[in-house]
Amino acid sequence: MFTQVGANYAIFTYGSGWSNTRESWPDLNTVVEYYVDQKYRKLTMKLNPYKDTDSLSWGLVKVYVDDKLTATSDVIKQKTDKAIEFNVDITGAKYIKIEPYVRESADYLGGVRYSTGGIILWDVKLWK
């Protein structure tokens, strides 16, 4: 059972404010970790490309259960026109890590690089 209150989405892109974001162009990723204390059996979320994703950019999400890679989403690209539904069995997990990853491309204007590419994680839920 799950009860949701308020907005439930996050945008992961260059400069989006996620803490601990690592950029080694063209790779952009971060990891967020949650203590779930073996209280949940499933993690679900939906994934879409962010509006500035161009034809060369792509992204995905990895989920770790107690530091073991458990699931990797399908790749999200510019032409991903339907939300990718990503479901992960986390039964027995003490900790989970969610790692969004984006492979950026870039546009240059006046010698300045403008990164493109990003993903939207939304309707993220933990299920008992």
GROMACS elastic network, one bead per residue, 0.5 to 0.9 nm:
[ bonds ]
;  ai    aj funct       b0    kb
    1   126     6  0.88028   500
    1   127     6  0.59835   500
    1   128     6  0.59748   500
    2   125     6  0.73331   500
    2   126     6  0.71966   500
    2   127     6  0.60716   500
    2   128     6  0.75856   500
    3   125     6  0.89922   500
    4     7     6  0.85050   500
    4     8     6  0.81450   500
    4   125     6  0.82385   500
    5     8     6  0.81581   500
    7   122     6  0.88481   500
    7   123     6  0.85536   500
    8   121     6  0.84861   500
    8   122     6  0.56967   500
    8   123     6  0.54796   500
    8   124     6  0.65783   500
    8   125     6  0.88277   500
    9   120     6  0.69454   500
    9   121     6  0.55387   500
    9   123     6  0.62986   500
    9   124     6  0.72019   500
   10   119     6  0.84607   500
   10   120     6  0.57785   500
   10   121     6  0.52585   500
   10   122     6  0.63091   500
   11    16     6  0.68064   500
   11    18     6  0.88412   500
   11    50     6  0.72386   500
   11   118     6  0.71466   500
   11   119     6  0.59383   500
   11   121     6  0.63479   500
   11   122     6  0.85100   500
   12    15     6  0.84601   500
   12    16     6  0.60095   500
   12    17     6  0.83402   500
   12    18     6  0.72425   500
   12    29     6  0.85630   500
   12    50     6  0.81362   500
   12   100     6  0.71491   500
   12   101     6  0.83254   500
   12   102     6  0.80969   500
   12   117     6  0.88759   500
   12   118     6  0.55062   500
   12   119     6  0.53579   500
   12   120     6  0.62204   500
   12   121     6  0.77135   500
   13    16     6  0.53530   500
   13    17     6  0.85257   500
   13    18     6  0.86474   500
   13    28     6  0.78071   500
   13    29     6  0.89025   500
   13    50     6  0.79081   500
   13   102     6  0.74599   500
   13   104     6  0.88611   500
   13   115     6  0.87371   500
   13   116     6  0.79888   500
   13   117     6  0.64042   500
   13   119     6  0.66850   500
   13   120     6  0.86750   500
   14    17     6  0.80885   500
   14    21     6  0.84686   500
   14    23     6  0.81510   500
   14    28     6  0.72445   500
   14   102     6  0.89844   500
   14   104     6  0.86951   500
   14   115     6  0.68931   500
   14   116     6  0.78967   500
   14   117     6  0.79012   500
   14   118     6  0.74669   500
   15    18     6  0.78887   500
   15    21     6  0.88301   500
   17    20     6  0.89591   500
   17    21     6  0.79739   500
   18    21     6  0.59078   500
   18    30     6  0.74997   500
   19    30     6  0.75790   500
   19    31     6  0.86710   500
   19    32     6  0.84797   500
   20    29     6  0.86325   500
   20    30     6  0.59219   500
   20    31     6  0.73282   500
   20    32     6  0.85366   500
   21    28     6  0.71022   500
   21    29     6  0.57873   500
   21    31     6  0.77572   500
   22    27     6  0.80757   500
   22    28     6  0.58012   500
   22    29     6  0.54456   500
   22    30     6  0.59412   500
   23    26     6  0.74409   500
   23    27     6  0.58644   500
   23    29     6  0.67010   500
   23    30     6  0.87742   500
   24    27     6  0.52685   500
   24    28     6  0.65153   500
   24    29     6  0.89609   500
   25    28     6  0.68474   500
   25   103     6  0.81411   500
   25   104     6  0.72778   500
   25   105     6  0.85956   500
   26   102     6  0.81291   500
   26   103     6  0.55389   500
   26   105     6  0.64669   500
   26   106     6  0.83563   500
   26   115     6  0.85929   500
   27   101     6  0.73474   500
   27   102     6  0.60825   500
   27   104     6  0.63508   500
   28   100     6  0.83450   500
   28   101     6  0.57674   500
   28   102     6  0.51409   500
   28   103     6  0.63561   500
   28   104     6  0.72395   500
   29    99     6  0.67731   500
   29   100     6  0.56888   500
   29   102     6  0.63339   500
   29   103     6  0.87851   500
   30    98     6  0.83282   500
   30    99     6  0.56514   500
   30   100     6  0.61566   500
   30   101     6  0.70680   500
   31    97     6  0.63651   500
   31    98     6  0.57018   500
   31   100     6  0.70367   500
   32    96     6  0.83602   500
   32    97     6  0.55129   500
   32    98     6  0.54109   500
   32    99     6  0.65693   500
   32   100     6  0.89274   500
   33    95     6  0.68381   500
   33    96     6  0.56753   500
   33    98     6  0.64860   500
   33    99     6  0.88143   500
   34    94     6  0.85577   500
   34    95     6  0.55650   500
   34    96     6  0.53910   500
   34    97     6  0.63757   500
   34    98     6  0.84787   500
   35    38     6  0.86540   500
   35    93     6  0.85108   500
   35    94     6  0.59517   500
   35    96     6  0.66406   500
   36    39     6  0.59659   500
   36    40     6  0.67971   500
   36    93     6  0.66885   500
   36    94     6  0.53570   500
   36    95     6  0.55085   500
   36    96     6  0.70197   500
   37    40     6  0.78990   500
   37    92     6  0.80164   500
   37    93     6  0.66180   500
   37    95     6  0.68293   500
   38    41     6  0.77842   500
   38    90     6  0.82605   500
   38    91     6  0.67386   500
   38    94     6  0.50943   500
   38    95     6  0.80704   500
   39    91     6  0.80391   500
   39    92     6  0.75711   500
   39    93     6  0.79169   500
   39    94     6  0.82363   500
   39   127     6  0.86348   500
   39   128     6  0.63550   500
   40    43     6  0.78989   500
   40    89     6  0.89736   500
   40    90     6  0.67385   500
   40    91     6  0.61905   500
   40    92     6  0.75372   500
   40    93     6  0.76636   500
   40   126     6  0.63311   500
   40   127     6  0.54533   500
   41    88     6  0.85952   500
   41    89     6  0.59637   500
   41    90     6  0.50433   500
   41    92     6  0.71560   500
   41    93     6  0.81509   500
   41   126     6  0.76227   500
   41   127     6  0.58770   500
   41   128     6  0.54925   500
   42    87     6  0.70408   500
   42    88     6  0.56624   500
   42    90     6  0.51265   500
   42    91     6  0.66332   500
   42   125     6  0.81480   500
   42   126     6  0.58328   500
   42   127     6  0.50705   500
   42   128     6  0.70783   500
   43    86     6  0.82326   500
   43    87     6  0.58565   500
   43    88     6  0.51633   500
   43    89     6  0.65468   500
   43    90     6  0.66105   500
   43   124     6  0.73460   500
   43   125     6  0.57298   500
   43   127     6  0.63333   500
   44    85     6  0.73894   500
   44    86     6  0.56874   500
   44    88     6  0.63225   500
   44    89     6  0.88460   500
   44   123     6  0.76399   500
   44   124     6  0.56317   500
   44   125     6  0.52641   500
   44   126     6  0.66013   500
   44   127     6  0.79868   500
   45    84     6  0.82680   500
   45    85     6  0.60687   500
   45    86     6  0.53180   500
   45    87     6  0.66241   500
   45    88     6  0.89746   500
   45   121     6  0.66244   500
   45   122     6  0.58969   500
   45   123     6  0.53195   500
   45   125     6  0.63850   500
   46    83     6  0.57960   500
   46    84     6  0.54125   500
   46    86     6  0.59349   500
   46    87     6  0.87083   500
   46   120     6  0.80473   500
   46   121     6  0.58732   500
   46   122     6  0.52588   500
   46   123     6  0.59650   500
   46   124     6  0.69107   500
   47    60     6  0.83999   500
   47    61     6  0.85889   500
   47    73     6  0.87248   500
   47    76     6  0.73630   500
   47    82     6  0.87489   500
   47    83     6  0.54005   500
   47    84     6  0.50072   500
   47    85     6  0.66241   500
   47    86     6  0.74438   500
   47   119     6  0.67845   500
   47   120     6  0.55670   500
   47   122     6  0.64112   500
   47   123     6  0.88000   500
   48    76     6  0.64322   500
   48    77     6  0.81597   500
   48    78     6  0.87874   500
   48    80     6  0.68830   500
   48    81     6  0.78104   500
   48    82     6  0.73267   500
   48    83     6  0.52947   500
   48    84     6  0.66000   500
   48   118     6  0.87980   500
   48   119     6  0.57351   500
   48   120     6  0.51827   500
   48   121     6  0.69548   500
   48   122     6  0.83637   500
   49    52     6  0.81692   500
   49    53     6  0.63252   500
   49    58     6  0.78978   500
   49    59     6  0.78188   500
   49    76     6  0.59654   500
   49    77     6  0.61204   500
   49    78     6  0.59625   500
   49    79     6  0.80797   500
   49    80     6  0.68111   500
   49    81     6  0.85207   500
   49    83     6  0.86927   500
   49   117     6  0.76984   500
   49   118     6  0.60328   500
   49   120     6  0.60034   500
   50    53     6  0.56793   500
   50    78     6  0.80490   500
   50   117     6  0.67588   500
   50   120     6  0.57952   500
   51    54     6  0.84143   500
   51    78     6  0.82427   500
   51   117     6  0.80508   500
   51   118     6  0.77750   500
   51   119     6  0.86160   500
   52    78     6  0.85116   500
   52   115     6  0.88006   500
   52   116     6  0.55653   500
   52   117     6  0.57071   500
   52   118     6  0.70406   500
   53    56     6  0.79703   500
   53    57     6  0.58684   500
   53    58     6  0.73855   500
   53    77     6  0.73719   500
   53    78     6  0.54569   500
   53   104     6  0.81249   500
   53   105     6  0.85103   500
   53   116     6  0.54349   500
   53   118     6  0.58634   500
   53   119     6  0.80876   500
   54    57     6  0.55055   500
   54    58     6  0.82610   500
   54    77     6  0.80261   500
   54    78     6  0.56642   500
   54    79     6  0.88910   500
   54   104     6  0.86563   500
   54   105     6  0.74901   500
   54   106     6  0.89560   500
   54   116     6  0.64180   500
   54   117     6  0.63351   500
   55    58     6  0.80983   500
   55    77     6  0.72214   500
   55    78     6  0.55781   500
   55    79     6  0.77358   500
   55   105     6  0.86948   500
   56    77     6  0.81350   500
   56    78     6  0.80349   500
   56   103     6  0.83967   500
   56   104     6  0.75033   500
   56   105     6  0.60229   500
   56   106     6  0.89793   500
   56   116     6  0.89362   500
   56   117     6  0.84256   500
   57    76     6  0.88133   500
   57    77     6  0.65625   500
   57    78     6  0.71486   500
   57   102     6  0.73676   500
   57   103     6  0.55287   500
   57   105     6  0.54622   500
   57   106     6  0.88397   500
   57   116     6  0.69580   500
   57   117     6  0.52098   500
   57   118     6  0.78769   500
   58    75     6  0.66465   500
   58    76     6  0.55276   500
   58    78     6  0.71384   500
   58   101     6  0.85595   500
   58   102     6  0.58256   500
   58   103     6  0.53591   500
   58   104     6  0.69044   500
   58   105     6  0.88322   500
   58   117     6  0.65710   500
   58   118     6  0.73845   500
   58   119     6  0.82027   500
   59    74     6  0.86903   500
   59    75     6  0.57170   500
   59    76     6  0.50988   500
   59    77     6  0.67336   500
   59   100     6  0.74452   500
   59   101     6  0.54552   500
   59   103     6  0.59701   500
   59   104     6  0.83952   500
   59   117     6  0.77858   500
   59   118     6  0.67816   500
   59   119     6  0.64065   500
   60    72     6  0.71239   500
   60    73     6  0.56403   500
   60    74     6  0.63695   500
   60    75     6  0.50416   500
   60    76     6  0.59345   500
   60    99     6  0.84776   500
   60   100     6  0.60664   500
   60   101     6  0.54717   500
   60   102     6  0.66559   500
   60   103     6  0.89840   500
   60   119     6  0.77929   500
   61    71     6  0.83655   500
   61    72     6  0.58217   500
   61    73     6  0.53478   500
   61    74     6  0.80228   500
   61    75     6  0.82540   500
   61    86     6  0.88042   500
   61    98     6  0.70049   500
   61    99     6  0.55593   500
   61   101     6  0.60131   500
   61   102     6  0.87466   500
   61   121     6  0.88730   500
   62    69     6  0.71493   500
   62    70     6  0.77165   500
   62    71     6  0.58215   500
   62    73     6  0.64329   500
   62    97     6  0.80803   500
   62    98     6  0.59586   500
   62    99     6  0.50160   500
   62   100     6  0.64218   500
   62   101     6  0.78603   500
   63    68     6  0.84088   500
   63    69     6  0.60806   500
   63    70     6  0.58049   500
   63    71     6  0.53211   500
   63    72     6  0.64394   500
   63    73     6  0.85373   500
   63    88     6  0.76446   500
   63    96     6  0.69761   500
   63    97     6  0.56139   500
   63    99     6  0.62685   500
   63   100     6  0.87889   500
   64    67     6  0.53906   500
   64    68     6  0.50416   500
   64    70     6  0.51798   500
   64    71     6  0.70570   500
   64    90     6  0.88482   500
   64    95     6  0.82549   500
   64    96     6  0.55431   500
   64    98     6  0.65975   500
   64    99     6  0.81346   500
   65    68     6  0.52954   500
   65    69     6  0.65534   500
   65    70     6  0.61221   500
   65    71     6  0.89961   500
   65    90     6  0.64866   500
   65    91     6  0.89780   500
   65    92     6  0.87412   500
   65    93     6  0.57734   500
   65    94     6  0.76367   500
   65    95     6  0.60899   500
   65    97     6  0.66350   500
   66    69     6  0.85249   500
   66    93     6  0.61581   500
   66    94     6  0.63054   500
   66    95     6  0.51667   500
   66    96     6  0.60571   500
   66    97     6  0.78981   500
   67    70     6  0.88153   500
   67    95     6  0.78105   500
   67    96     6  0.75015   500
   67    97     6  0.74148   500
   69    72     6  0.79454   500
   69    97     6  0.89447   500
   70    88     6  0.76570   500
   70    89     6  0.82414   500
   70    90     6  0.84107   500
   71    86     6  0.89451   500
   71    87     6  0.85741   500
   71    88     6  0.65064   500
   71    89     6  0.86678   500
   72    75     6  0.87773   500
   72    86     6  0.85258   500
   72    88     6  0.89894   500
   73    76     6  0.84175   500
   73    84     6  0.80264   500
   73    85     6  0.84573   500
   73    86     6  0.60594   500
   73    87     6  0.85876   500
   74    84     6  0.72234   500
   74    85     6  0.89573   500
   74    86     6  0.80355   500
   75    80     6  0.86927   500
   75    84     6  0.87644   500
   76    79     6  0.81655   500
   76    80     6  0.59789   500
   76    83     6  0.89955   500
   76    84     6  0.77497   500
   76   119     6  0.73560   500
   77    80     6  0.52466   500
   77    81     6  0.88202   500
   77   117     6  0.87784   500
   77   119     6  0.88116   500
   78    81     6  0.80299   500
   78   117     6  0.83885   500
   79    82     6  0.88733   500
   80    83     6  0.73692   500
   80    84     6  0.81523   500
   90    93     6  0.55111   500
   90    94     6  0.89758   500
   90    96     6  0.77676   500
   93    96     6  0.67157   500
  100   119     6  0.80096   500
  100   121     6  0.86912   500
  101   118     6  0.85501   500
  101   119     6  0.84703   500
  102   117     6  0.66914   500
  102   118     6  0.60757   500
  102   119     6  0.73836   500
  103   116     6  0.89961   500
  103   117     6  0.70520   500
  103   118     6  0.83201   500
  104   115     6  0.63146   500
  104   116     6  0.56053   500
  104   117     6  0.50576   500
  104   118     6  0.76669   500
  105   114     6  0.86082   500
  105   115     6  0.60417   500
  105   116     6  0.54983   500
  105   117     6  0.67573   500
  106   113     6  0.61553   500
  106   114     6  0.55024   500
  106   116     6  0.56327   500
  106   117     6  0.85874   500
  107   112     6  0.82063   500
  107   113     6  0.58128   500
  107   114     6  0.51747   500
  107   115     6  0.65386   500
  107   116     6  0.74368   500
  108   111     6  0.57744   500
  108   112     6  0.53694   500
  108   114     6  0.60413   500
  108   115     6  0.87280   500
  109   112     6  0.53656   500
  109   113     6  0.67373   500
  109   114     6  0.75719   500
  110   113     6  0.85187   500
  121   124     6  0.70426   500
  122   125     6  0.89051   500
